[in-house]
Amino acid sequence: MPGGAPTGQFRAPEIKILESGVVGSLDYKIIEAGRADDLFQWLKDNKYSYAGDEASLNFYIQKKWLFTVMKIDTMQMKRNKDGTFDGEVTPTLKLRRAVIHAHFADEIEQLYAGEPAG
């Protein structure tokens, strides 16, 4: 099989986690991938929701993009007395944009530094 592992031999997935951490109640990872099928399987194996297909991933992999994946770390979430969640997420686990923006204002500003106003 040209360019691949011979049939029956293990091929290590071409996934490299460049950075990982927890910010508030979000568990994040920054990933470099060499193959779309490896990334697609890694997302599934690690319980990350992805609504696209391998072809979509491959488009960005070919351009050498990095991927940032996030999921809510329920162990980091704070609950109010009524059982709802406090902080960055709503009771339905949606992000509260105002809280995120206030908490990460400097980081957000750095992301857009030098970008033309739209």
ROPA-840237 format. One record per atom (N, C-alpha, C): residue number from 1; residue in one letter; z, x negated, y. Coordinates in steps of 0.001 Angstrom, whole numbers. Layout:
N
R NUM a Z X Y
...
// end
This chain:
118
R 1 m 0 -854 -1182
R 1 m 0 0 0
R 1 m 0 -891 1234
R 2 p -1096 -1006 1978
R 2 p -1171 -1901 3130
R 2 p -167 -1523 4214
R 3 g 551 -2528 4727
R 3 g 1446 -2318 5860
R 3 g 2770 -1679 5505
R 4 g 2986 -1272 4276
R 4 g 4229 -611 3905
R 4 g 4864 -1283 2710
R 5 a 6009 -731 2333
R 5 a 6694 -1267 1159
R 5 a 5975 -782 -93
R 6 p 5916 -1624 -1130
R 6 p 5307 -1179 -2385
R 6 p 6041 45 -2929
R 7 t 5328 869 -3645
R 7 t 5902 2086 -4205
R 7 t 7137 1749 -5028
R 8 g 8204 2533 -4809
R 8 g 9424 2336 -5564
R 8 g 10397 1345 -4942
R 9 q 10004 628 -3903
R 9 q 10910 -304 -3256
R 9 q 11507 326 -2017
R 10 f 12765 -24 -1745
R 10 f 13462 473 -567
R 10 f 12926 -190 693
R 11 r 12708 618 1715
R 11 r 12311 119 3036
R 11 r 13399 529 4011
R 12 a 13984 -429 4691
R 12 a 15035 -123 5662
R 12 a 14454 678 6819
R 13 p 15147 1733 7249
R 13 p 14663 2513 8394
R 13 p 14584 1651 9646
R 14 e 13560 1876 10439
R 14 e 13366 1119 11676
R 14 e 14065 1825 12829
R 15 i 15394 1854 12761
R 15 i 16242 2469 13780
R 15 i 17255 1435 14214
R 16 k 17400 1268 15528
R 16 k 18391 330 16045
R 16 k 19199 1051 17114
R 17 i 20517 1124 16917
R 17 i 21402 1730 17913
R 17 i 21780 633 18892
R 18 l 21317 770 20124
R 18 l 21538 -253 21138
R 18 l 22878 -88 21828
R 19 e 23327 1164 21931
R 19 e 24601 1438 22598
R 19 e 25117 2772 22093
R 20 s 26421 2896 21987
R 20 s 27019 4178 21639
R 20 s 28369 4279 22324
R 21 g 28802 5508 22529
R 21 g 30086 5708 23173
R 21 g 30390 7178 23368
R 22 v 31517 7426 24008
R 22 v 31942 8780 24322
R 22 v 32159 8849 25819
R 23 v 31576 9870 26444
R 23 v 31778 10126 27860
R 23 v 32271 11562 27968
R 24 g 33516 11721 28379
R 24 g 34089 13063 28394
R 24 g 34118 13592 26974
R 25 s 33475 14722 26751
R 25 s 33420 15289 25399
R 25 s 32065 15046 24729
R 26 l 31266 14152 25302
R 26 l 29947 13862 24745
R 26 l 29932 12530 23996
R 27 d 29434 12584 22780
R 27 d 29207 11396 21974
R 27 d 27735 11042 22179
R 28 y 27463 9829 22666
R 28 y 26065 9472 22939
R 28 y 25674 8199 22206
R 29 k 24367 8077 22003
R 29 k 23789 6860 21443
R 29 k 22452 6600 22133
R 30 i 22154 5342 22363
R 30 i 20844 4937 22867
R 30 i 20161 4222 21702
R 31 i 18979 4712 21354
R 31 i 18316 4299 20118
R 31 i 16927 3745 20394
R 32 e 16581 2715 19636
R 32 e 15227 2182 19598
R 32 e 14695 2493 18199
R 33 a 13488 3013 18123
R 33 a 12920 3367 16821
R 33 a 11536 2747 16682
R 34 g 11247 2297 15477
R 34 g 9939 1719 15194
R 34 g 8991 2706 14527
R 35 r 9552 3749 13924
R 35 r 8737 4733 13210
R 35 r 9279 6133 13473
R 36 a 8373 7062 13682
R 36 a 8759 8452 13963
R 36 a 9446 9091 12771
R 37 d 8966 8830 11560
R 37 d 9584 9455 10395
R 37 d 11018 8975 10201
R 38 d 11279 7707 10517
R 38 d 12643 7194 10421
R 38 d 13555 7859 11448
R 39 l 13090 7982 12683
R 39 l 13900 8608 13727
R 39 l 14135 10081 13409
R 40 f 13101 10770 12989
R 40 f 13217 12184 12642
R 40 f 14271 12376 11553
R 41 q 14251 11549 10522
R 41 q 15219 11647 9437
R 41 q 16615 11263 9908
R 42 w 16720 10234 10762
R 42 w 18015 9802 11278
R 42 w 18664 10927 12076
R 43 l 17886 11594 12919
R 43 l 18421 12713 13706
R 43 l 18963 13799 12780
R 44 k 18213 14112 11745
R 44 k 18630 15135 10788
R 44 k 19885 14694 10032
R 45 d 19884 13476 9524
R 45 d 21019 12966 8753
R 45 d 22304 12909 9581
R 46 n 22169 12666 10880
R 46 n 23331 12533 11758
R 46 n 23641 13803 12546
R 47 k 23017 14900 12137
R 47 k 23291 16244 12673
R 47 k 23024 16376 14175
R 48 y 21916 15770 14621
R 48 y 21440 15968 15982
R 48 y 20352 17033 15942
R 49 s 20431 18003 16845
R 49 s 19415 19059 16912
R 49 s 18180 18513 17602
R 50 y 17031 18731 16999
R 50 y 15757 18326 17595
R 50 y 14732 19380 17223
R 51 a 14155 20026 18229
R 51 a 13225 21128 17988
R 51 a 11771 20673 17862
R 52 g 11501 19409 18132
R 52 g 10131 18914 18078
R 52 g 9750 18442 16683
R 53 d 8631 17745 16627
R 53 d 8138 17238 15347
R 53 d 7982 15720 15409
R 54 e 7607 15135 14288
R 54 e 7441 13683 14226
R 54 e 6333 13193 15151
R 55 a 5268 13985 15314
R 55 a 4160 13572 16181
R 55 a 4633 13406 17627
R 56 s 5514 14295 18061
R 56 s 6059 14181 19425
R 56 s 6875 12909 19567
R 57 l 7698 12616 18574
R 57 l 8485 11385 18604
R 57 l 7572 10169 18605
R 58 n 6531 10212 17789
R 58 n 5626 9080 17660
R 58 n 4940 8738 18985
R 59 f 4616 9759 19772
R 59 f 3988 9536 21075
R 59 f 4842 8578 21917
R 60 y 6159 8805 21947
R 60 y 7057 7979 22749
R 60 y 7403 6656 22066
R 61 i 7452 6660 20757
R 61 i 7705 5413 20031
R 61 i 6572 4425 20286
R 62 q 5340 4919 20287
R 62 q 4182 4047 20546
R 62 q 4225 3452 21952
R 63 k 4861 4145 22880
R 63 k 5005 3651 24251
R 63 k 6251 2774 24423
R 64 k 6969 2554 23295
R 64 k 8167 1700 23277
R 64 k 9326 2285 24091
R 65 w 9397 3602 24181
R 65 w 10496 4252 24883
R 65 w 11764 4134 24049
R 66 l 12909 4211 24742
R 66 l 14204 4323 24083
R 66 l 14597 5792 24068
R 67 f 15453 6176 23156
R 67 f 15892 7559 23027
R 67 f 17390 7627 23259
R 68 t 17824 8598 24049
R 68 t 19238 8862 24252
R 68 t 19552 10181 23577
R 69 v 20477 10153 22635
R 69 v 20869 11368 21934
R 69 v 22333 11641 22231
R 70 m 22662 12924 22330
R 70 m 24027 13320 22636
R 70 m 24410 14535 21820
R 71 k 25666 14602 21488
R 71 k 26214 15813 20899
R 71 k 27670 15919 21328
R 72 i 28165 17124 21321
R 72 i 29532 17356 21755
R 72 i 30490 16884 20669
R 73 d 31459 16086 21067
R 73 d 32509 15614 20174
R 73 d 33684 16577 20323
R 74 t 33820 17494 19385
R 74 t 34843 18539 19508
R 74 t 36259 17973 19528
R 75 m 36445 16771 19020
R 75 m 37776 16156 19055
R 75 m 38167 15766 20481
R 76 q 37190 15617 21365
R 76 q 37455 15224 22751
R 76 q 37590 16429 23681
R 77 m 37332 17612 23181
R 77 m 37320 18807 24030
R 77 m 38736 19290 24307
R 78 k 38957 19762 25538
R 78 k 40246 20310 25944
R 78 k 40153 21827 25910
R 79 r 41214 22453 25411
R 79 r 41247 23913 25349
R 79 r 42268 24455 26341
R 80 n 41903 25575 26960
R 80 n 42842 26307 27802
R 80 n 43756 27128 26899
R 81 k 44802 27705 27477
R 81 k 45735 28526 26697
R 81 k 45048 29721 26047
R 82 d 43977 30236 26688
R 82 d 43274 31395 26125
R 82 d 42245 31012 25052
R 83 g 42164 29735 24715
R 83 g 41253 29292 23671
R 83 g 39894 28844 24178
R 84 t 39569 29111 25450
R 84 t 38303 28646 25997
R 84 t 38392 27148 26273
R 85 f 37250 26550 26483
R 85 f 37215 25117 26705
R 85 f 37270 24796 28188
R 86 d 37969 23725 28504
R 86 d 38079 23235 29870
R 86 d 37192 22002 29996
R 87 g 36800 21676 31189
R 87 g 36056 20440 31400
R 87 g 34560 20630 31503
R 88 e 33822 19750 30808
R 88 e 32374 19672 30969
R 88 e 31593 20767 30259
R 89 v 32236 21520 29375
R 89 v 31505 22522 28606
R 89 v 32092 23915 28788
R 90 t 31255 24913 28549
R 90 t 31671 26315 28594
R 90 t 32171 26723 27208
R 91 p 32723 27931 27094
R 91 p 33153 28386 25766
R 91 p 32019 28452 24746
R 92 t 30775 28549 25194
R 92 t 29632 28555 24274
R 92 t 29044 27153 24098
R 93 l 29791 26141 24514
R 93 l 29439 24724 24369
R 93 l 28234 24312 25199
R 94 k 27973 25019 26290
R 94 k 26926 24605 27225
R 94 k 27562 23718 28293
R 95 l 26784 22752 28767
R 95 l 27303 21846 29793
R 95 l 27475 22568 31121
R 96 r 28565 22264 31816
R 96 r 28788 22772 33168
R 96 r 28193 21746 34123
R 97 r 27057 22086 34693
R 97 r 26314 21129 35519
R 97 r 27122 20628 36715
R 98 a 27835 21504 37385
R 98 a 28600 21088 38565
R 98 a 29672 20063 38191
R 99 v 30335 20276 37060
R 99 v 31367 19342 36613
R 99 v 30730 18009 36227
R 100 i 29624 18069 35498
R 100 i 28924 16844 35097
R 100 i 28460 16073 36334
R 101 h 27859 16785 37282
R 101 h 27357 16128 38490
R 101 h 28486 15488 39274
R 102 a 29603 16193 39432
R 102 a 30731 15644 40184
R 102 a 31316 14421 39472
R 103 h 31445 14506 38171
R 103 h 32060 13427 37403
R 103 h 31169 12188 37333
R 104 f 29850 12391 37255
R 104 f 28917 11280 37084
R 104 f 28000 11090 38295
R 105 a 28477 11439 39476
R 105 a 27642 11376 40686
R 105 a 27063 9975 40918
R 106 d 27890 8951 40766
R 106 d 27410 7579 40995
R 106 d 26330 7181 39987
R 107 e 26555 7514 38715
R 107 e 25579 7181 37683
R 107 e 24267 7919 37893
R 108 i 24358 9190 38275
R 108 i 23156 9983 38544
R 108 i 22397 9411 39732
R 109 e 23120 9032 40763
R 109 e 22493 8446 41950
R 109 e 21757 7153 41583
R 110 q 22356 6334 40712
R 110 q 21734 5087 40293
R 110 q 20449 5352 39505
R 111 l 20431 6430 38731
R 111 l 19228 6763 37964
R 111 l 18044 7039 38879
R 112 y 18321 7647 40016
R 112 y 17248 8037 40928
R 112 y 17063 7069 42096
R 113 a 17803 6007 42144
R 113 a 17669 5030 43212
R 113 a 16254 4466 43217
R 114 g 15647 4464 44368
R 114 g 14308 3911 44488
R 114 g 13205 4877 44127
R 115 e 13545 6059 43608
R 115 e 12531 7046 43268
R 115 e 12120 7808 44529
R 116 p 10848 8096 44714
R 116 p 10434 8882 45882
R 116 p 10990 10303 45800
R 117 a 11385 10817 46938
R 117 a 11920 12186 46985
R 117 a 10806 13167 46626
R 118 g 11142 14171 45828
R 118 g 10147 15121 45357
R 118 g 10324 16379 45995
// end
